[in-house]
Amino acid sequence: MAVLKVIEVLSNSEKSWEDATKKAVKHASKSVKNIRSVYVQDQSASVKDGEVV
């Protein structure tokens, strides 16, 4: 039988979604041990005057 612990962490980055994911895992690892995988659910971008900013 497998046992999972699911947590939700929000993160952002000016550089990339990979950087945001790394920051989220680093932060969560302070209180949750043995994180083995992550699931990136949503990505979004800000738009101004028809351009992604």
Buried (B, 14 or more C-beta within 10 A) or exposed (E): EEEEEEEEEEBEEEEEBEEBBBBBBEEBEEEEEEEEEEEEEEEEEEEEEEEEE
